[in-house]
Amino acid sequence: MSSRQDVVVIGAGLAGLSAAVALAGDGAKVTLLDRRPEIGGRAYSYLHPALQETVDSQHVVLGCCTNLLDLCGLAGSAGLVRWYDELVFLEPNGARSWMKPGVLPAPSHQTLSFLRAPMLSLRDKAGIATGLMEFLRGYPADDSESFRTWLKRTGQTERAILHFWEPVVVGALNDGFDNCSTKYAGKVFHETFLRSPEGGRLGIPAAPLTEFFTPVAELAMRLGVQLELKSGADAIEPLPGGGWAVRSGERVIETRNLVLATAFREAGRLMAGLPGAAAEAESPFVAAPITTVHLWYDREVTELDHAVLLDTRIQWMFAKSRIRRWEASRGSYLELVISASWPELKLGREEILASALREAEIFFPRMRQAKLVKSSVLKEARATFSVTPGLDRFRPAQATAYPGLFLAGDWTATEWPSTMEGAVRSGRLAAGAVRGDTTRFLAPELPATGLMRWLSTRRLPLSKG
Ligand SMILES: Cc1cc2nc3c(=O)[nH]c(=O)nc-3n(C[C@H](O)[C@H](O)[C@H](O)COP(=O)(O)OP(=O)(O)OC[C@H]3O[C@@H](n4cnc5c(N)ncnc54)[C@H](O)[C@@H]3O)c2cc1C
């Protein structure tokens, strides 16, 4: 039996890492366990044995992700984020629509580029502008309405849905309109399109994810965290005199406080045997998949670093070789992202690859002349959870009814969808709960700018329409 810890954190994903960093930085003696051989949880990369390439599913960050960026800043890895102010939407006919901040103050900073965008007609734009007005002051505090109901209620045109609402909502929330509440869709539009130009900036890690997050684990260890990989927690139980015992293989670790920072299924399993635990009910959480297609060519096939693709199964193209500033002699590396990829889960990899190539070549004709050197398809069946209407009431607070037991993870109550920012917030909220002051470790929000300094209040009653 090891010596008694102040805190054991189970799970070295971003939630667990951020909880461990906050608590160790506050003087606690912390042990951080993960059953896998690497840190980062779902935000990880690995050396693909057959391809001899390090692969990951591209993660992006937004300017409004203040806790994630603060953590990267503390760890010294914030400089590895490549920032973009512009977003380009490509149509199969070759038309390009740019969304970028102009001279007008928030909330009108994107207006000029929006008015020029050929992907939408004037009627589509008028409907979108009216719709966005609903999120001008904030987003609903209540999460009961589905975004599909909202689209109907605000009379959005089919083209506005296909060329604006869908790419943004499915890209950010990883599910269809029925499985996304207006609250979280509204949050995306309020934070990224309206509140400030800084909040909507797109950041892309320019290194594979494990490399990108390793400085966070190193920071944790410098602060004294004992990081133990390949150390799964098999069971937890309360100790008679207070505190917790964690069984990991042959070992039992005793601790005053325990933070479960795993995904929702595993947290449910570990808590199922606790005294007074509710009988296992069907989980209200829906896990949503993401499929990514990785292509290595002998030459450059696009001059864009990234793009949103319209009217296809593929939502995003990331030219990772450009983002990572590869030498031209290395050829190029593209990743195509298919969000909410339930249909692809049932398809074979060859089929997914063939269809993705067919579609992508329409947008990037230079792919046809280039030699495809190697390729890979990654399916992440449980990439995120869906912010289904009404889910908020099932997202638990970080403090539990059990003294000394805390929860972290993107799925806990954070007011954020399933994201790295949500995970880091949850870890910091859990650390705050351990210390009896929930918000103590949270980074400040980005300030609203322009007219939004007076307009933005963030959480609103749901409009009845
Ligand atoms: C393909 C894909 C694309 C994504 N794209 C984005 C994006 O662009 N932007 C964004 O913000 N987010 C994105 N996400 C979501 C983001 O990765 C997650 O929201 C975030 O990483 C969740 O972190 P977490 O710490 O809450 O959970 P996890 O990352 O799931 O961490 C939980 C950890 O607990 C460990 N664990 C579980 N059980 C045990 C046990 N019994 N004992 C010990 N350890 C255990 C696991 O090994 C894991 O390391 C994406 C996710 C995927 C998969």
The ligand as an SDF file (V2000), in Angstrom:
LIG
                    3D

 53 58  0  0  0  0  0  0  0  0999 V2000
  -11.8300   12.5130  -33.3620 C   0  0  0  0  0  0  0  0  0  0  0  0
  -12.0600   13.5840  -32.3270 C   0  0  0  0  0  0  0  0  0  0  0  0
  -12.0830   14.9190  -32.7180 C   0  0  0  0  0  0  0  0  0  0  0  0
  -12.3070   15.9130  -31.7680 C   0  0  0  0  0  0  0  0  0  0  0  0
  -12.2350   17.2240  -32.1680 N   0  0  0  0  0  0  0  0  0  0  0  0
  -12.2550   18.1810  -31.2160 C   0  0  0  0  0  0  0  0  0  0  0  0
  -11.9810   19.5340  -31.5680 C   0  0  0  0  0  0  0  0  0  0  0  0
  -11.7240   19.8540  -32.7240 O   0  0  0  0  0  0  0  0  0  0  0  0
  -12.0050   20.4650  -30.5850 N   0  0  0  0  0  0  0  0  0  0  0  0
  -12.2740   20.1420  -29.2840 C   0  0  0  0  0  0  0  0  0  0  0  0
  -12.2590   21.0390  -28.4280 O   0  0  0  0  0  0  0  0  0  0  0  0
  -12.5430   18.8650  -28.9220 N   0  0  0  0  0  0  0  0  0  0  0  0
  -12.5390   17.8810  -29.8540 C   0  0  0  0  0  0  0  0  0  0  0  0
  -12.7650   16.5890  -29.4870 N   0  0  0  0  0  0  0  0  0  0  0  0
  -13.2410   16.3040  -28.1230 C   0  0  0  0  0  0  0  0  0  0  0  0
  -12.1140   16.2980  -27.1000 C   0  0  0  0  0  0  0  0  0  0  0  0
  -11.0910   15.4110  -27.4930 O   0  0  0  0  0  0  0  0  0  0  0  0
  -12.7060   15.8150  -25.7650 C   0  0  0  0  0  0  0  0  0  0  0  0
  -13.8220   16.6140  -25.4240 O   0  0  0  0  0  0  0  0  0  0  0  0
  -11.7030   15.9170  -24.6070 C   0  0  0  0  0  0  0  0  0  0  0  0
  -10.4310   15.4570  -24.9880 O   0  0  0  0  0  0  0  0  0  0  0  0
  -12.2580   15.1100  -23.4320 C   0  0  0  0  0  0  0  0  0  0  0  0
  -11.3220   15.0890  -22.3760 O   0  0  0  0  0  0  0  0  0  0  0  0
  -11.6520   14.3400  -21.0030 P   0  0  0  0  0  0  0  0  0  0  0  0
  -10.4430   14.4760  -20.1680 O   0  0  0  0  0  0  0  0  0  0  0  0
  -12.9440   14.8590  -20.4870 O   0  0  0  0  0  0  0  0  0  0  0  0
  -11.9190   12.8140  -21.3680 O   0  0  0  0  0  0  0  0  0  0  0  0
  -10.9520   11.7350  -22.0330 P   0  0  0  0  0  0  0  0  0  0  0  0
  -10.0830   12.3940  -23.0380 O   0  0  0  0  0  0  0  0  0  0  0  0
  -11.8360   10.6390  -22.5150 O   0  0  0  0  0  0  0  0  0  0  0  0
  -10.0290   11.2290  -20.8540 O   0  0  0  0  0  0  0  0  0  0  0  0
  -10.4030   10.2110  -19.9660 C   0  0  0  0  0  0  0  0  0  0  0  0
   -9.1630    9.4530  -19.5670 C   0  0  0  0  0  0  0  0  0  0  0  0
   -9.5220    8.5120  -18.5600 O   0  0  0  0  0  0  0  0  0  0  0  0
   -8.7660    7.3370  -18.7640 C   0  0  0  0  0  0  0  0  0  0  0  0
   -9.4490    6.2400  -18.0580 N   0  0  0  0  0  0  0  0  0  0  0  0
  -10.6710    5.7430  -18.3080 C   0  0  0  0  0  0  0  0  0  0  0  0
  -10.9510    4.7690  -17.4240 N   0  0  0  0  0  0  0  0  0  0  0  0
   -9.8980    4.6620  -16.6010 C   0  0  0  0  0  0  0  0  0  0  0  0
   -9.6010    3.8410  -15.4800 C   0  0  0  0  0  0  0  0  0  0  0  0
  -10.4680    2.9350  -15.0320 N   0  0  0  0  0  0  0  0  0  0  0  0
   -8.4040    3.9980  -14.8580 N   0  0  0  0  0  0  0  0  0  0  0  0
   -7.5080    4.9200  -15.3000 C   0  0  0  0  0  0  0  0  0  0  0  0
   -7.7440    5.7080  -16.3590 N   0  0  0  0  0  0  0  0  0  0  0  0
   -8.9240    5.5880  -16.9830 C   0  0  0  0  0  0  0  0  0  0  0  0
   -8.7490    7.1820  -20.2640 C   0  0  0  0  0  0  0  0  0  0  0  0
   -7.6950    6.3330  -20.6760 O   0  0  0  0  0  0  0  0  0  0  0  0
   -8.5540    8.6360  -20.6990 C   0  0  0  0  0  0  0  0  0  0  0  0
   -7.1840    8.9670  -20.8310 O   0  0  0  0  0  0  0  0  0  0  0  0
  -12.5650   15.5660  -30.4200 C   0  0  0  0  0  0  0  0  0  0  0  0
  -12.5340   14.2270  -30.0330 C   0  0  0  0  0  0  0  0  0  0  0  0
  -12.2610   13.2540  -30.9570 C   0  0  0  0  0  0  0  0  0  0  0  0
  -12.1580   11.8210  -30.4990 C   0  0  0  0  0  0  0  0  0  0  0  0
  1  2  1  0
  2  3  1  0
  2 52  2  0
  3  4  2  0
  4  5  1  0
  4 50  1  0
  5  6  2  0
  6  7  1  0
  6 13  1  0
  7  8  2  0
  7  9  1  0
  9 10  1  0
 10 11  2  0
 10 12  1  0
 12 13  2  0
 13 14  1  0
 14 15  1  0
 14 50  1  0
 15 16  1  0
 16 17  1  0
 16 18  1  0
 18 19  1  0
 18 20  1  0
 20 21  1  0
 20 22  1  0
 22 23  1  0
 23 24  1  0
 24 25  2  0
 24 26  1  0
 24 27  1  0
 27 28  1  0
 28 29  2  0
 28 30  1  0
 28 31  1  0
 31 32  1  0
 32 33  1  0
 33 34  1  0
 33 48  1  0
 34 35  1  0
 35 36  1  0
 35 46  1  0
 36 37  1  0
 36 45  1  0
 37 38  2  0
 38 39  1  0
 39 40  1  0
 39 45  2  0
 40 41  1  0
 40 42  2  0
 42 43  1  0
 43 44  2  0
 44 45  1  0
 46 47  1  0
 46 48  1  0
 48 49  1  0
 50 51  2  0
 51 52  1  0
 52 53  1  0
M  END
$$$$
